[in-house]
Amino acid sequence: MPSSDRVTSSASSSRSRRTASAFAVSSASSRQRPEEAVGYFTNLTSYAKCPPNVQAQAYFAYGDTLMSLPSTDTDTPYGNLEVAIQAFSKLVQLNPNTRIALQAQGKMGHCYLQLAGVDTNAALANYRYASNAYQRVLTATNGAEFPDRAEAEMGLGLVLENQSRLFNGTNRTTLQRRALDHYLNVVYGNTRRENEPADMFWVKRAGVERALPLAESLQAWDQVARLCETLATQLPSLQPTLEKRRTRAEEQLRKNTN
């Protein structure tokens, strides 16, 4: 075999192995029991000859799986979240300036957000760590795509909503309005780049599941009406429900002006 053919064959074989390994990571995530998958992922992350892209996926899948598992240590019932943060941090360290590293930042934000909800003594610190992780996704100059930024906007909104429950009066309302702004950024595409398509999964989550109930609770009826109109064009299957909510919002606006 000519040397050029051997090189081509070797490169093709190497690509095939990397593809097969990446597929194996995905398969382990979806088919194995989480406890078994954790062992598979840790073996991959510690394997010296593991291709970098496969190792990154293994770190990501490892952290993601840990987030769904209860801790086996009764003294640290949420210890899996802390180990997941370590896995995502290692991924970021080894793969800077990549999309998967930014996605790992988003996952770290989710971990800190969960920890804030269960550890009241460290809640404010964990909310801050979560916000910082989400902000890193939003301020990245490359790598992140709209679904990544939309998820980070959602995360920031949830941080602010949860923080608002620690306050009363004006402070609570201010935090809730800031949370609403983050959800609306997703719906109105404020974080989309030129020629970047919308993602209806995140539009629905941000708009229907978070922004609408929050705007209604704030009695921001003008925003509710506009939001319903926008969402009805993006999510046609929800038009009847959205039309009812828009009508109700407009009725409230008329009452307030009389």
Wavefront OBJ file of the C-alpha trace (Angstrom):
o trace
v 0.000 0.000 0.000
v 1.423 3.434 -0.957
v 2.355 5.652 1.985
v -0.301 8.218 1.055
v -2.958 5.502 1.131
v -1.715 4.299 4.516
v -1.943 7.849 5.873
v -5.462 8.262 4.470
v -6.490 4.884 5.813
v -5.001 5.677 9.220
v -6.749 9.051 9.364
v -10.046 7.474 8.331
v -9.621 4.756 10.943
v -8.833 7.380 13.597
v -11.936 9.386 12.673
v -14.014 6.202 12.806
v -12.731 5.383 16.283
v -13.485 8.915 17.493
v -16.972 8.771 15.972
v -17.608 5.347 17.488
v -16.417 6.533 20.892
v -18.610 9.631 20.729
v -21.558 7.453 19.746
v -20.787 5.178 22.681
v -20.952 8.158 25.052
v -24.347 9.104 23.668
v -25.584 5.512 23.847
v -24.430 5.120 27.436
v -26.325 8.277 28.362
v -29.585 7.055 26.880
v -29.521 3.274 27.356
v -27.652 2.421 30.527
v -28.926 2.871 34.042
v -27.480 6.143 35.391
v -25.387 4.351 38.012
v -23.789 2.153 35.325
v -23.295 5.080 32.966
v -21.351 6.998 35.644
v -18.738 4.237 35.748
v -18.454 4.222 31.973
v -17.963 7.989 31.824
v -15.347 8.070 34.584
v -13.397 5.356 32.766
v -13.399 7.471 29.619
v -12.370 10.681 31.384
v -9.415 8.942 33.048
v -8.267 7.078 29.909
v -4.995 8.706 28.805
v -5.542 7.973 25.092
v -9.158 9.112 24.984
v -9.648 11.570 22.066
v -10.194 15.108 23.421
v -13.625 15.543 21.851
v -14.823 12.232 23.287
v -13.336 13.038 26.684
v -15.189 16.365 26.669
v -18.464 14.598 25.902
v -17.743 12.086 28.660
v -17.143 14.849 31.223
v -20.361 16.534 30.116
v -22.401 13.317 30.253
v -20.849 12.435 33.624
v -21.860 15.766 35.148
v -25.279 15.667 33.509
v -25.950 12.175 34.845
v -24.831 13.107 38.353
v -27.343 15.966 38.371
v -30.165 13.437 38.082
v -28.869 11.060 40.753
v -29.397 11.293 44.517
v -26.222 11.298 46.566
v -25.219 8.014 48.197
v -23.667 9.956 51.085
v -26.321 10.786 53.677
v -24.058 13.423 55.228
v -23.977 15.359 51.939
v -27.378 14.698 50.324
v -26.615 17.051 47.435
v -22.986 16.027 47.034
v -23.630 14.822 43.488
v -24.297 18.397 42.422
v -20.915 19.450 43.796
v -19.163 16.585 41.978
v -21.051 17.511 38.802
v -19.736 21.068 39.104
v -16.212 19.666 39.350
v -16.759 17.607 36.183
v -18.101 20.587 34.241
v -15.255 22.776 35.535
v -12.694 20.226 34.322
v -14.358 20.168 30.914
v -14.151 23.958 30.691
v -10.508 23.919 31.766
v -9.531 21.337 29.134
v -11.692 22.725 26.309
v -11.747 26.533 26.536
v -13.467 28.562 23.836
v -15.650 25.684 22.645
v -19.406 25.324 22.509
v -19.437 22.323 24.814
v -17.494 24.351 27.411
v -20.164 27.062 27.279
v -22.876 24.436 27.585
v -21.012 23.117 30.629
v -21.074 26.645 32.077
v -24.854 26.584 31.709
v -25.006 23.242 33.503
v -22.856 24.628 36.310
v -25.382 27.431 36.618
v -28.177 24.869 36.982
v -26.214 23.033 39.693
v -25.648 26.211 41.694
v -29.297 27.179 41.244
v -30.393 23.829 42.684
v -27.930 24.134 45.564
v -29.263 27.596 46.368
v -32.714 26.131 46.758
v -31.681 23.464 49.269
v -28.924 25.161 51.281
v -30.424 28.320 52.752
v -27.198 29.281 54.519
v -25.327 29.476 51.235
v -28.272 30.537 49.061
v -27.057 34.039 48.195
v -23.552 32.801 47.336
v -24.914 30.008 45.148
v -27.287 32.383 43.377
v -24.259 34.573 42.621
v -22.269 31.613 41.289
v -25.221 30.589 39.132
v -25.585 34.108 37.729
v -21.874 34.271 36.926
v -22.025 30.953 35.060
v -25.028 32.051 32.981
v -23.439 35.431 32.257
v -20.327 33.723 30.890
v -22.514 32.004 28.308
v -24.207 35.260 27.307
v -20.996 37.278 27.036
v -19.021 34.680 25.068
v -17.868 36.134 21.767
v -17.974 32.784 19.970
v -19.111 29.218 20.484
v -22.546 29.775 21.981
v -25.607 29.365 19.775
v -29.084 30.742 20.384
v -30.359 27.703 22.365
v -27.358 28.057 24.695
v -27.979 31.765 25.240
v -31.730 31.192 25.605
v -31.090 28.614 28.313
v -28.744 31.046 30.068
v -31.371 33.818 29.897
v -33.875 31.393 31.416
v -31.382 30.560 34.137
v -30.847 34.215 35.007
v -34.581 34.742 35.126
v -35.003 31.813 37.519
v -32.193 33.096 39.732
v -33.907 36.471 40.023
v -37.354 34.964 40.587
v -36.011 32.743 43.338
v -34.088 35.617 44.903
v -37.235 37.746 44.892
v -38.834 35.318 47.352
v -36.255 36.380 49.919
v -37.587 39.956 49.877
v -40.832 41.870 50.243
v -42.359 44.967 48.696
v -40.448 47.014 46.146
v -37.329 44.848 46.231
v -39.334 41.744 45.333
v -41.103 43.513 42.479
v -37.839 44.892 41.111
v -36.263 41.436 40.993
v -39.364 39.950 39.376
v -39.338 42.620 36.660
v -35.670 41.930 35.980
v -36.485 38.228 35.701
v -39.265 39.048 33.249
v -36.814 40.989 31.081
v -34.620 37.899 30.723
v -37.561 35.749 29.651
v -38.672 38.383 27.159
v -35.169 38.472 25.685
v -35.758 34.900 24.552
v -39.260 35.496 23.184
v -38.367 38.640 21.265
v -35.015 37.316 20.087
v -32.949 40.026 21.753
v -30.030 37.616 22.155
v -30.299 36.160 18.645
v -27.589 37.054 16.205
v -28.103 37.992 12.567
v -29.504 35.096 10.520
v -29.767 32.942 13.627
v -33.097 31.045 13.771
v -35.378 31.059 16.775
v -35.811 27.937 18.860
v -39.476 27.296 19.600
v -38.679 24.990 22.513
v -37.056 27.867 24.400
v -39.566 30.430 23.160
v -42.368 28.326 24.638
v -40.533 27.716 27.903
v -39.562 31.347 28.354
v -42.779 32.851 27.060
v -45.625 30.545 28.034
v -44.183 28.853 31.108
v -42.359 31.788 32.723
v -42.986 35.237 31.226
v -46.784 35.112 30.911
v -47.546 33.960 34.475
v -44.998 36.394 35.871
v -46.301 39.360 33.852
v -49.855 38.522 34.929
v -48.829 38.333 38.586
v -47.176 41.736 38.193
v -50.372 43.010 36.527
v -48.277 44.253 33.622
v -51.276 43.953 31.330
v -49.780 45.832 28.404
v -46.867 43.390 28.349
v -49.224 40.436 28.707
v -51.276 41.554 25.702
v -48.221 42.144 23.518
v -46.646 38.881 24.622
v -49.764 36.864 23.807
v -49.919 38.415 20.357
v -46.254 37.609 19.672
v -46.455 34.066 21.000
v -49.608 33.334 19.002
v -47.690 33.919 15.762
v -44.763 31.774 16.908
v -46.795 28.963 18.483
v -49.954 28.585 16.361
v -51.194 25.533 18.273
v -51.576 27.698 21.378
v -53.491 30.512 19.654
v -56.906 29.822 21.292
v -55.473 29.867 24.818
v -53.263 32.861 24.131
v -56.157 34.780 22.605
v -58.198 34.314 25.790
v -55.329 35.579 27.929
v -54.788 38.548 25.596
v -58.495 39.442 25.781
v -58.393 39.271 29.574
v -55.312 41.507 29.655
v -56.956 44.086 27.387
v -60.040 44.101 29.616
v -57.829 44.846 32.613
v -56.145 47.659 30.707
v -59.533 49.232 29.913
v -60.561 49.015 33.565
v -57.365 50.697 34.652
v -57.843 53.605 32.248
v -61.449 54.276 33.288
l 1 2 3 4 5 6 7 8 9 10 11 12 13 14 15 16 17 18 19 20 21 22 23 24 25 26 27 28 29 30 31 32 33 34 35 36 37 38 39 40 41 42 43 44 45 46 47 48 49 50 51 52 53 54 55 56 57 58 59 60 61 62 63 64 65 66 67 68 69 70 71 72 73 74 75 76 77 78 79 80 81 82 83 84 85 86 87 88 89 90 91 92 93 94 95 96 97 98 99 100 101 102 103 104 105 106 107 108 109 110 111 112 113 114 115 116 117 118 119 120 121 122 123 124 125 126 127 128 129 130 131 132 133 134 135 136 137 138 139 140 141 142 143 144 145 146 147 148 149 150 151 152 153 154 155 156 157 158 159 160 161 162 163 164 165 166 167 168 169 170 171 172 173 174 175 176 177 178 179 180 181 182 183 184 185 186 187 188 189 190 191 192 193 194 195 196 197 198 199 200 201 202 203 204 205 206 207 208 209 210 211 212 213 214 215 216 217 218 219 220 221 222 223 224 225 226 227 228 229 230 231 232 233 234 235 236 237 238 239 240 241 242 243 244 245 246 247 248 249 250 251 252 253 254 255 256 257 258
